[in-house]
């Protein structure tokens, strides 16, 4: 008895169908993410096993980190090693318990005043997560803009890499220009296009 021949094209189509059937869209919360290790985990709202979130998937979304506790919407796929995120759809920063300003430099500003400021394109000069701060340069300007880790967390980020493209809302603080909000470049471009 002879076995039917299956050509490579048929195999590819079967694999694509199998891959699509193992995909699902999931909403959850970032359990933890470590940029040094290059991965972290998401806990789905509907329960189930932790979902692996790899750095490359996050980078495809335009970010190099995500704050623990952030709300996240992802496309997942079941693999031999478990459930993995294959695409980030959206990220919302973790909710803060207090509604006051993140830093005393912002205490005289209402949140609406900060959101009304223009998004300025910038690149990270350096950022040290251990120290809790770093600096970026706005395109076309020489001066540094101070980046505080609490502003990153409020913006849904946990760390930044030198050369990373950002969009920032900048204020003149007591110690000079400082970021009051930070967005990944791709998120800012999408947000600006929707406005």
PyMOL commands that set and color helices and strands:
alter all, ss='L'
color gray80, all
select helices_A, chain A and resi 8-21+55-61+104-106+111-116+149-154+185-194
alter helices_A, ss='H'
color red, helices_A
select strands_A, chain A and resi 23-34+39-44+51-54+71-79+82-92+120-128+133-138+144-148+165-173+176-184
alter strands_A, ss='S'
color yellow, strands_A
deselect
rebuild
show_as cartoon
